[in-house]
Every structure is written in structure tokens, then in C-alpha cells.
Amino acid sequence: MVKRNRWQNNFSEWFQDVIANAEIMDYRYPIKGCGVWLPYGFKLRSNIINLIRKLLDETGHEEILFPTLITSRMIGKEAEHIGSFEEQIFWITRAGGKELDEKLALRPTSETAFAPMLNLWIRSHADLPKKLYQIVSVFRYETKATRPLIRLREVTTFKEAHTAHESFEDSERQIREAVNIYSRFFDELCLPYLVSKRPEWDKFAGSLYSIAYDTIFPDGRTLQIGTIHNLGQNFSKAFEIMFEKKDGSKDFVWQTCYGISERVIAAVIAVHGDDHGLVLPPKISPIQVVIIPIPYKGYEEAVLKKCVEVEKKLKNANIRVKLDLREKLTPGSKFFEWELRGIPVRVEVGPKDLQEKTLTLVRRDNLERVKVDETKIVEKTLEMFDLIHKSLREKALKFLLNHVRRVENLDEIIKLINEKLLVVETGWCGKTSCGLALEEKTNLSVLGTPVNEEKIENMKCPICGEKANFLVRLAKTY
């Protein structure tokens, strides 16, 4: 197994180094909180986007593209919504040398952009449900310390879905579909997750409630990687999005929205990595197999010929493959580079392989070496992809579960957290005052209550001592 000492004990530095050295993103762009996607990172980003796009398209969502600008009048129509992040909005007040008649916002999120257009597009129940999504940049003037992929001022990979429905029941069905879509998506990425209903004080502004997916990082902190919100009729009333029902009466539509961002890519990098660098699931790796010739005097031409044959076979099987023919680098240097970049499978071809009619396959996740019959290269490579996918999921889930503890009293929570960062589950009466007190006394954030929560018995709220009505999760968050 590959060591994970630096990955776990010095995670922040490890993360910055891997993003730079594996050429995912160059964060030296001269605006704080903005980075440049490099070609390798952009391919990884594209593969992840294609996964979520496929899941949305399969479930009847349609892709759309809105302008980046939103008028101040539109943004201000839902008071609770704007109040939650007004200080983070980038405003455009001048064009050329002239003051604008109305200031414009760089899109912080798109509820108030979609709403006036839904008002035009929806007339009757025949127009519903409407399930739309876009993948765009959003802008927030983050005042906290920015981090590559985790906390940015321009989020370049914001997938937001917006739906409209005839009834609350229909919107609830849509929420369940969204949960299913996100669960499948994160499973494809081998990411473990906790699904929680956010507390009232931390829900998306203007929503009835919010559901969030959190995963755990090597340092024990959690990262929110996806959110789902039932907006009820709050935005439809503010923007007068009405439809004619089957009985001829009028009503406001019921809305939901759900989003993910490049935090998902940060999670893939962080959760699966090790001290050698990235470890990428085969489904999303820009390159799935790298072929490295092992030169030996007198065998150069034969080794090269075999490498080209293997490359052709793998390409014909629609496997993303790279033949590394750089002459100035030793095989060891190539191993180092491709391990850093997380390529799932390495194929080594040397004189001994030619004599034995075999090929040497090396798994990136554990560096296990396997000799295979050269005629079975495609079959064995695909088998190895499946093994890597299964292993990454199991290892990541085990790490998450090992960092969740159920605790019944405040002193024990504080003692545990002082020893090691964990996700703590404890009882909660449900009162906001006790939830906020839990945050204050533990210096943790309330993630919320588990979705599909088990029945709570014989637990008390550690703040007021009353019977616990809920299990609540707390963690140190990004």
C-alpha cells in the first residue's frame, strides 16, 4: 500500500502541491480567489461534468444557458434571499465612462434570473413540470481565506438545476429524484457522503428546507459537495409565476433547485489521494492507461513495436490511453510523473515481457503489479478498472465511517474533538437556541439531522437535558 502520512498529517500543503504539480489548476492568477484550469485539470473537470450531465439528461432535465448579469431589481425581489449574501455580490455600476441607470450583479446564483423567465414560459399545468439546468460561472466576493477549488470568488463549474411543479407533493417527488441523482453521481466518483437536512438557521435563504451532502477530508474537516433545496412558493409569489390548474383555477408554481460546484473535484482529489499524488477513479481520469517502454540495448525497436500494438488495442476498446515515448526521461521519472497525475493503470513493456508474451500492469491505487497474457490486455485492463473503482469506494467509505462518533454529553464531545477532528452525532431537542449553543460550546458547525433518520431513543439534548427528538451531526467545516 502507498503511504498517506503527508496526505493526512499535512493535508493543506499536500493539496496545494498536488493541484499545482499534477497541473490541475494554476492558482497564481493575479486576482484573489480565481484560478486557471490547466489542460489536464480541464479534462478531469469535463469528465466529471459529463457524468452529472448524463444523469440529468436521463431524468428529463434540459440544459439551458442564462446571461451572467442580473439586474438589482430582479435580485432584490426576494428579500430573504438577497439579505443572506448581499455583501458577497459583485456589482457593475459603470459601463465605459458612464454610470449605469441600474446596477447589475455578476450572477451569485440564479434563482432570481430564472424566475422572471419562468413567469413568461409557464402558463398552464401543461407546461409543468419544467426541469432545467445550466453549468456556468458564479461569483461571490468571499472575504474568508480563499482556497483552490474549495472557496473561490469565481466558481467556474456551478451546475444548478431549477424545477417548477404543480403541487408541493410534486416538488417533494422532485427532491427525492434529486437525492437519487446526486447519490448515483457521488457513487460514480467513489465519494462517501453524509446526507443531512440543514438546520433552519443554515438553510438556503428563501427555501422551505435544504438538504446537503458532506464528505470528509484527510484532516477531519467536512466539505459540502452538493445541496438540494425545496423553494416552496417563495420565489413564485415574489415573481408572480402562476399557472392555470386542471380545474381552471390559478396557483403559484412550486419550485426546487439543486447545485454542485468544483468542490466535487476538490473532493475527488482530496479523498482518494496519497503521498504519491492523485489517485483517480478510472471513469473520470483524463488518461486511463499509460504505456511505458522499458528500453534495453538491442530491444528498442521490438519494445516500441509492442507498445504501439498495445496502444492500438486499448484505443480500439475506447480506453483513454497514452504512450509515453519521451526519450529524455528514464522509466522511473515517468513512473513518478504519472503516479502524481493519478493514472489508474500503468502498462510496462520490456524485453522480458516480449520473451514471455506478457505485459506488466500496475494499479495506481495500491501499486500492485500483475503480469497478464498479452492477448488479454483489454479484458484484464477493464477488470482492473472495476477492482480500482471498488477499492476506492470501500477505502473512502471506511475512512469516513472511522471518523463518525456518536456521543451523548457535551464534555465527551469536547474531549473527542480536542484529540482528533471527527463528525460527532449527538442528541438534540430541536430548539434553535440549543443548536446554536452546541455550535458555540464545541466550536463546531451543525451539519443537520440525517435524512431518513432512525428513531432516537434514550438520548438527551446535551444543552438543555430534555429528551432528544433528533440526532444531529456536528463537524469542523471548510
Secondary structure, DSSP 8 states (H G I E B T S, - for coil): ----HHHHHTHHHHHHHHHHHTTSEE---SSTT--EE-HHHHHHHHHHHHHHHHHHHHTT-EE----SEEEHHHHTTSHHHHHHHGGG--EEEEETTEEEEEEEEE-S-SHHHHHHHHHHH--BGGG--EEEEEEEEEE----S--BTTTB-SEEEEEEEEEEEESSHHHHHHHHHHHHHHHHHHHHHTT---EEEE--GGGS-TT-SEEEEEEEE-TTS-EEEEEEEEEEETHHHHHTT-EEE-TTS-EEE-EEEEEEE-THHHHHHHHHH-BTTB----TTT-S-SEEEEE---TT-HHHHHHHHHHHHHHHHHTT--EEE---TTS-HHHHHHHHHHTT-SEEEEE-HHHHHHTEEEEEETTT--EEEEEGGGHHHHHHHHHHHHHHHHHHHHHHHHHTTEEE--SHHHHHHHHHHS--EEEEEE---HHHHHHHHHHHT-EEEEEETT-----S-B-TTT-SB--EEEEEE-B-
